[in-house]
Amino acid sequence: MTEKEEYLVSFKSQQKKRFKNGFQNWWIDFIFHYNDLHNIVSILNSGKLYSRNKVTDLAILKKDIANDDVISHTDINVHNYVRFYFGAKTPTLYNNEGLIPTNEIKDNAHCPVPIFLLFDFINILSMDNSYFSNGNMGAKNPEVYSDVIDLNKLEWNYIYHRESLYGYENYRHINYCRNAEVLIENELNIYDSLKWICVRSIADKETILNLVNPDAKERIKNKIKVFTSDGLFHNKRLFLNEVVLHENRIDVNFINTNNKIFTVEVYMKSLSNGKEINIKKDNYKVSSNFYLDIKELDKSQGIYFILSIDNYKVYDNILFDTNEILI
């Protein structure tokens, strides 16, 4: 173990004693990166997390989730780094997490299906090309450090603060600290330090496992978990929970419908004979549950099912009736 790693082990131990309760106690084990589902699939397939500039050069960004106004005011040099957080449930995620009606999206800040990648705290911070800040790198003149000894300079009571800011005179500073970042120059080979892939629902998990390539699927099959406890996601807006194939119908379950209006599109295809069904509902108020009649589809070899909300693919998977025995 290197001297830097020994220091980080000791620092983690001190932090766990300091934050004994709640999700902050296990946050210290990880460094967090969240991104949109389709970006995550690309990351898992390549095995690399790239800086914003490198992603742009390679033209591989599937969904830009950044706030246009914030990005325009961020020091351009920051775009040469892969960006992570010390904690989850950040103010940035609060503003863009979940399915938002098109007319309510502000400054392009939208992460329809957020997925968290949890990396080993010691592994990431012990890298020679890692840096960290005391707050949001999109703010003016953040303090940036490279020596792990300087972790003690950070205001961890604010970095880990997730209670209401009502009544705090310094609420802007607390908000700034909540977005404290870790920076890795250019790119990161994710599988060297990736511990967990956390999703909000079984539907998100099924879509990821269906879309990644075979090598990535083998690497992540024991690392992807449906995270339903507090500590990662805000869970304030609409998201898809589950899609289930029954004998004559497909059940679709949503969480946090909030009486919002979307365009909903469904594509279904029998893998036995190729018969297809397309459904589109404009100005549709999404309900917690809706059912799709599939009596005319042969489901003996499965149904390929795609669900899109406002032209965004939220589900892509092959469905099987678990009550049937496939031959």
Secondary structure as GFF3:
##gff-version 3
##sequence-region A 1 327
A	DSSP	alpha_helix	3	18	.	.	.	ID=ss1
A	DSSP	alpha_helix	24	27	.	.	.	ID=ss2
A	DSSP	beta_strand	30	36	.	.	.	ID=ss3
A	DSSP	alpha_helix	37	46	.	.	.	ID=ss4
A	DSSP	beta_strand	48	50	.	.	.	ID=ss5
A	DSSP	alpha_helix	52	58	.	.	.	ID=ss6
A	DSSP	alpha_helix	68	72	.	.	.	ID=ss7
A	DSSP	three_ten_helix	76	80	.	.	.	ID=ss8
A	DSSP	beta_strand	81	85	.	.	.	ID=ss9
A	DSSP	alpha_helix	91	96	.	.	.	ID=ss10
A	DSSP	three_ten_helix	102	104	.	.	.	ID=ss11
A	DSSP	beta_strand	114	120	.	.	.	ID=ss12
A	DSSP	alpha_helix	121	125	.	.	.	ID=ss13
A	DSSP	beta_strand	130	133	.	.	.	ID=ss14
A	DSSP	beta_strand	144	145	.	.	.	ID=ss15
A	DSSP	three_ten_helix	148	153	.	.	.	ID=ss16
A	DSSP	alpha_helix	156	159	.	.	.	ID=ss17
A	DSSP	alpha_helix	171	178	.	.	.	ID=ss18
A	DSSP	beta_strand	181	185	.	.	.	ID=ss19
A	DSSP	beta_strand	187	189	.	.	.	ID=ss20
A	DSSP	three_ten_helix	190	192	.	.	.	ID=ss21
A	DSSP	beta_strand	194	199	.	.	.	ID=ss22
A	DSSP	alpha_helix	202	211	.	.	.	ID=ss23
A	DSSP	alpha_helix	214	220	.	.	.	ID=ss24
A	DSSP	beta_strand	224	226	.	.	.	ID=ss25
A	DSSP	beta_strand	239	245	.	.	.	ID=ss26
A	DSSP	beta_strand	249	255	.	.	.	ID=ss27
A	DSSP	beta_strand	261	270	.	.	.	ID=ss28
A	DSSP	beta_strand	276	285	.	.	.	ID=ss29
A	DSSP	beta_strand	289	293	.	.	.	ID=ss30
A	DSSP	beta_strand	303	309	.	.	.	ID=ss31
A	DSSP	beta_strand	312	319	.	.	.	ID=ss32
###
